[in-house]
């Protein structure tokens, strides 16, 4: 299963379904993973993408805004 990191208030094992990217299991949190508004309806999420080159990472560091649904465990 694909995995992601979300803000610390989201329990591990929750599922985040991202439009165009599928479902990701929450397995991590961290200081850079934070809410973007007071209502906690928008947040920064880190997605783990396996088997990519260092060049791909350097060229694909832009932030994107997408719709997603969070299923909290």
MODELLER restraints for C-alpha pairs under 7 A, 6 or more apart:
rsr = mdl.restraints
at = mdl.atoms
rsr.add(forms.Gaussian(group=physical.xy_distance, feature=features.Distance(at['CA:1:A'], at['CA:24:A']), mean=6.71, stdev=0.5))
rsr.add(forms.Gaussian(group=physical.xy_distance, feature=features.Distance(at['CA:1:A'], at['CA:25:A']), mean=6.98, stdev=0.5))
rsr.add(forms.Gaussian(group=physical.xy_distance, feature=features.Distance(at['CA:2:A'], at['CA:23:A']), mean=6.70, stdev=0.5))
rsr.add(forms.Gaussian(group=physical.xy_distance, feature=features.Distance(at['CA:2:A'], at['CA:24:A']), mean=4.65, stdev=0.5))
rsr.add(forms.Gaussian(group=physical.xy_distance, feature=features.Distance(at['CA:2:A'], at['CA:25:A']), mean=6.25, stdev=0.5))
rsr.add(forms.Gaussian(group=physical.xy_distance, feature=features.Distance(at['CA:3:A'], at['CA:24:A']), mean=4.63, stdev=0.5))
rsr.add(forms.Gaussian(group=physical.xy_distance, feature=features.Distance(at['CA:3:A'], at['CA:25:A']), mean=4.61, stdev=0.5))
rsr.add(forms.Gaussian(group=physical.xy_distance, feature=features.Distance(at['CA:3:A'], at['CA:26:A']), mean=5.90, stdev=0.5))
rsr.add(forms.Gaussian(group=physical.xy_distance, feature=features.Distance(at['CA:3:A'], at['CA:27:A']), mean=6.35, stdev=0.5))
rsr.add(forms.Gaussian(group=physical.xy_distance, feature=features.Distance(at['CA:3:A'], at['CA:47:A']), mean=6.40, stdev=0.5))
rsr.add(forms.Gaussian(group=physical.xy_distance, feature=features.Distance(at['CA:3:A'], at['CA:48:A']), mean=5.82, stdev=0.5))
rsr.add(forms.Gaussian(group=physical.xy_distance, feature=features.Distance(at['CA:4:A'], at['CA:24:A']), mean=5.89, stdev=0.5))
rsr.add(forms.Gaussian(group=physical.xy_distance, feature=features.Distance(at['CA:4:A'], at['CA:25:A']), mean=6.03, stdev=0.5))
rsr.add(forms.Gaussian(group=physical.xy_distance, feature=features.Distance(at['CA:4:A'], at['CA:26:A']), mean=5.06, stdev=0.5))
rsr.add(forms.Gaussian(group=physical.xy_distance, feature=features.Distance(at['CA:4:A'], at['CA:27:A']), mean=6.13, stdev=0.5))
rsr.add(forms.Gaussian(group=physical.xy_distance, feature=features.Distance(at['CA:4:A'], at['CA:28:A']), mean=6.68, stdev=0.5))
rsr.add(forms.Gaussian(group=physical.xy_distance, feature=features.Distance(at['CA:4:A'], at['CA:45:A']), mean=6.91, stdev=0.5))
rsr.add(forms.Gaussian(group=physical.xy_distance, feature=features.Distance(at['CA:4:A'], at['CA:46:A']), mean=5.53, stdev=0.5))
rsr.add(forms.Gaussian(group=physical.xy_distance, feature=features.Distance(at['CA:4:A'], at['CA:47:A']), mean=4.43, stdev=0.5))
rsr.add(forms.Gaussian(group=physical.xy_distance, feature=features.Distance(at['CA:4:A'], at['CA:48:A']), mean=5.72, stdev=0.5))
rsr.add(forms.Gaussian(group=physical.xy_distance, feature=features.Distance(at['CA:5:A'], at['CA:26:A']), mean=5.60, stdev=0.5))
rsr.add(forms.Gaussian(group=physical.xy_distance, feature=features.Distance(at['CA:5:A'], at['CA:27:A']), mean=6.01, stdev=0.5))
rsr.add(forms.Gaussian(group=physical.xy_distance, feature=features.Distance(at['CA:5:A'], at['CA:28:A']), mean=4.41, stdev=0.5))
rsr.add(forms.Gaussian(group=physical.xy_distance, feature=features.Distance(at['CA:5:A'], at['CA:29:A']), mean=4.93, stdev=0.5))
rsr.add(forms.Gaussian(group=physical.xy_distance, feature=features.Distance(at['CA:5:A'], at['CA:33:A']), mean=6.96, stdev=0.5))
rsr.add(forms.Gaussian(group=physical.xy_distance, feature=features.Distance(at['CA:5:A'], at['CA:45:A']), mean=5.83, stdev=0.5))
rsr.add(forms.Gaussian(group=physical.xy_distance, feature=features.Distance(at['CA:5:A'], at['CA:46:A']), mean=5.08, stdev=0.5))
rsr.add(forms.Gaussian(group=physical.xy_distance, feature=features.Distance(at['CA:5:A'], at['CA:47:A']), mean=6.56, stdev=0.5))
rsr.add(forms.Gaussian(group=physical.xy_distance, feature=features.Distance(at['CA:6:A'], at['CA:26:A']), mean=6.59, stdev=0.5))
rsr.add(forms.Gaussian(group=physical.xy_distance, feature=features.Distance(at['CA:6:A'], at['CA:28:A']), mean=6.57, stdev=0.5))
rsr.add(forms.Gaussian(group=physical.xy_distance, feature=features.Distance(at['CA:6:A'], at['CA:29:A']), mean=5.16, stdev=0.5))
rsr.add(forms.Gaussian(group=physical.xy_distance, feature=features.Distance(at['CA:6:A'], at['CA:33:A']), mean=5.59, stdev=0.5))
rsr.add(forms.Gaussian(group=physical.xy_distance, feature=features.Distance(at['CA:6:A'], at['CA:45:A']), mean=5.22, stdev=0.5))
rsr.add(forms.Gaussian(group=physical.xy_distance, feature=features.Distance(at['CA:6:A'], at['CA:46:A']), mean=6.87, stdev=0.5))
rsr.add(forms.Gaussian(group=physical.xy_distance, feature=features.Distance(at['CA:7:A'], at['CA:29:A']), mean=5.47, stdev=0.5))
rsr.add(forms.Gaussian(group=physical.xy_distance, feature=features.Distance(at['CA:7:A'], at['CA:30:A']), mean=6.79, stdev=0.5))
rsr.add(forms.Gaussian(group=physical.xy_distance, feature=features.Distance(at['CA:7:A'], at['CA:33:A']), mean=5.08, stdev=0.5))
rsr.add(forms.Gaussian(group=physical.xy_distance, feature=features.Distance(at['CA:7:A'], at['CA:34:A']), mean=5.09, stdev=0.5))
rsr.add(forms.Gaussian(group=physical.xy_distance, feature=features.Distance(at['CA:7:A'], at['CA:35:A']), mean=6.73, stdev=0.5))
rsr.add(forms.Gaussian(group=physical.xy_distance, feature=features.Distance(at['CA:8:A'], at['CA:29:A']), mean=5.25, stdev=0.5))
rsr.add(forms.Gaussian(group=physical.xy_distance, feature=features.Distance(at['CA:8:A'], at['CA:30:A']), mean=6.88, stdev=0.5))
rsr.add(forms.Gaussian(group=physical.xy_distance, feature=features.Distance(at['CA:10:A'], at['CA:72:A']), mean=6.97, stdev=0.5))
rsr.add(forms.Gaussian(group=physical.xy_distance, feature=features.Distance(at['CA:11:A'], at['CA:72:A']), mean=6.80, stdev=0.5))
rsr.add(forms.Gaussian(group=physical.xy_distance, feature=features.Distance(at['CA:11:A'], at['CA:73:A']), mean=6.40, stdev=0.5))
rsr.add(forms.Gaussian(group=physical.xy_distance, feature=features.Distance(at['CA:12:A'], at['CA:26:A']), mean=5.11, stdev=0.5))
rsr.add(forms.Gaussian(group=physical.xy_distance, feature=features.Distance(at['CA:12:A'], at['CA:27:A']), mean=5.20, stdev=0.5))
rsr.add(forms.Gaussian(group=physical.xy_distance, feature=features.Distance(at['CA:12:A'], at['CA:28:A']), mean=6.89, stdev=0.5))
rsr.add(forms.Gaussian(group=physical.xy_distance, feature=features.Distance(at['CA:13:A'], at['CA:25:A']), mean=5.71, stdev=0.5))
rsr.add(forms.Gaussian(group=physical.xy_distance, feature=features.Distance(at['CA:13:A'], at['CA:26:A']), mean=5.23, stdev=0.5))
rsr.add(forms.Gaussian(group=physical.xy_distance, feature=features.Distance(at['CA:13:A'], at['CA:27:A']), mean=6.32, stdev=0.5))
rsr.add(forms.Gaussian(group=physical.xy_distance, feature=features.Distance(at['CA:13:A'], at['CA:73:A']), mean=6.07, stdev=0.5))
rsr.add(forms.Gaussian(group=physical.xy_distance, feature=features.Distance(at['CA:14:A'], at['CA:25:A']), mean=5.89, stdev=0.5))
rsr.add(forms.Gaussian(group=physical.xy_distance, feature=features.Distance(at['CA:14:A'], at['CA:26:A']), mean=5.35, stdev=0.5))
rsr.add(forms.Gaussian(group=physical.xy_distance, feature=features.Distance(at['CA:14:A'], at['CA:71:A']), mean=5.68, stdev=0.5))
rsr.add(forms.Gaussian(group=physical.xy_distance, feature=features.Distance(at['CA:14:A'], at['CA:72:A']), mean=4.55, stdev=0.5))
rsr.add(forms.Gaussian(group=physical.xy_distance, feature=features.Distance(at['CA:14:A'], at['CA:73:A']), mean=4.58, stdev=0.5))
rsr.add(forms.Gaussian(group=physical.xy_distance, feature=features.Distance(at['CA:15:A'], at['CA:23:A']), mean=6.46, stdev=0.5))
rsr.add(forms.Gaussian(group=physical.xy_distance, feature=features.Distance(at['CA:15:A'], at['CA:24:A']), mean=5.65, stdev=0.5))
rsr.add(forms.Gaussian(group=physical.xy_distance, feature=features.Distance(at['CA:15:A'], at['CA:25:A']), mean=4.69, stdev=0.5))
rsr.add(forms.Gaussian(group=physical.xy_distance, feature=features.Distance(at['CA:15:A'], at['CA:26:A']), mean=6.08, stdev=0.5))
rsr.add(forms.Gaussian(group=physical.xy_distance, feature=features.Distance(at['CA:15:A'], at['CA:70:A']), mean=5.89, stdev=0.5))
rsr.add(forms.Gaussian(group=physical.xy_distance, feature=features.Distance(at['CA:15:A'], at['CA:71:A']), mean=5.01, stdev=0.5))
rsr.add(forms.Gaussian(group=physical.xy_distance, feature=features.Distance(at['CA:15:A'], at['CA:72:A']), mean=6.49, stdev=0.5))
rsr.add(forms.Gaussian(group=physical.xy_distance, feature=features.Distance(at['CA:16:A'], at['CA:23:A']), mean=5.59, stdev=0.5))
rsr.add(forms.Gaussian(group=physical.xy_distance, feature=features.Distance(at['CA:16:A'], at['CA:24:A']), mean=5.17, stdev=0.5))
rsr.add(forms.Gaussian(group=physical.xy_distance, feature=features.Distance(at['CA:16:A'], at['CA:25:A']), mean=6.37, stdev=0.5))
rsr.add(forms.Gaussian(group=physical.xy_distance, feature=features.Distance(at['CA:16:A'], at['CA:68:A']), mean=6.73, stdev=0.5))
rsr.add(forms.Gaussian(group=physical.xy_distance, feature=features.Distance(at['CA:16:A'], at['CA:69:A']), mean=5.81, stdev=0.5))
rsr.add(forms.Gaussian(group=physical.xy_distance, feature=features.Distance(at['CA:16:A'], at['CA:70:A']), mean=4.46, stdev=0.5))
rsr.add(forms.Gaussian(group=physical.xy_distance, feature=features.Distance(at['CA:16:A'], at['CA:71:A']), mean=6.18, stdev=0.5))
rsr.add(forms.Gaussian(group=physical.xy_distance, feature=features.Distance(at['CA:17:A'], at['CA:23:A']), mean=4.16, stdev=0.5))
rsr.add(forms.Gaussian(group=physical.xy_distance, feature=features.Distance(at['CA:17:A'], at['CA:24:A']), mean=6.21, stdev=0.5))
rsr.add(forms.Gaussian(group=physical.xy_distance, feature=features.Distance(at['CA:17:A'], at['CA:68:A']), mean=5.41, stdev=0.5))
rsr.add(forms.Gaussian(group=physical.xy_distance, feature=features.Distance(at['CA:17:A'], at['CA:69:A']), mean=5.16, stdev=0.5))
rsr.add(forms.Gaussian(group=physical.xy_distance, feature=features.Distance(at['CA:17:A'], at['CA:70:A']), mean=6.30, stdev=0.5))
rsr.add(forms.Gaussian(group=physical.xy_distance, feature=features.Distance(at['CA:18:A'], at['CA:67:A']), mean=6.25, stdev=0.5))
rsr.add(forms.Gaussian(group=physical.xy_distance, feature=features.Distance(at['CA:18:A'], at['CA:68:A']), mean=4.27, stdev=0.5))
rsr.add(forms.Gaussian(group=physical.xy_distance, feature=features.Distance(at['CA:18:A'], at['CA:69:A']), mean=6.61, stdev=0.5))
rsr.add(forms.Gaussian(group=physical.xy_distance, feature=features.Distance(at['CA:19:A'], at['CA:66:A']), mean=6.72, stdev=0.5))
rsr.add(forms.Gaussian(group=physical.xy_distance, feature=features.Distance(at['CA:19:A'], at['CA:67:A']), mean=5.81, stdev=0.5))
rsr.add(forms.Gaussian(group=physical.xy_distance, feature=features.Distance(at['CA:19:A'], at['CA:68:A']), mean=5.81, stdev=0.5))
rsr.add(forms.Gaussian(group=physical.xy_distance, feature=features.Distance(at['CA:33:A'], at['CA:44:A']), mean=5.52, stdev=0.5))
rsr.add(forms.Gaussian(group=physical.xy_distance, feature=features.Distance(at['CA:33:A'], at['CA:45:A']), mean=5.99, stdev=0.5))
rsr.add(forms.Gaussian(group=physical.xy_distance, feature=features.Distance(at['CA:34:A'], at['CA:43:A']), mean=5.73, stdev=0.5))
rsr.add(forms.Gaussian(group=physical.xy_distance, feature=features.Distance(at['CA:34:A'], at['CA:44:A']), mean=5.63, stdev=0.5))
rsr.add(forms.Gaussian(group=physical.xy_distance, feature=features.Distance(at['CA:35:A'], at['CA:42:A']), mean=5.97, stdev=0.5))
rsr.add(forms.Gaussian(group=physical.xy_distance, feature=features.Distance(at['CA:35:A'], at['CA:43:A']), mean=4.15, stdev=0.5))
rsr.add(forms.Gaussian(group=physical.xy_distance, feature=features.Distance(at['CA:35:A'], at['CA:44:A']), mean=6.38, stdev=0.5))
rsr.add(forms.Gaussian(group=physical.xy_distance, feature=features.Distance(at['CA:36:A'], at['CA:42:A']), mean=5.40, stdev=0.5))
rsr.add(forms.Gaussian(group=physical.xy_distance, feature=features.Distance(at['CA:36:A'], at['CA:43:A']), mean=4.95, stdev=0.5))
rsr.add(forms.Gaussian(group=physical.xy_distance, feature=features.Distance(at['CA:36:A'], at['CA:44:A']), mean=6.91, stdev=0.5))
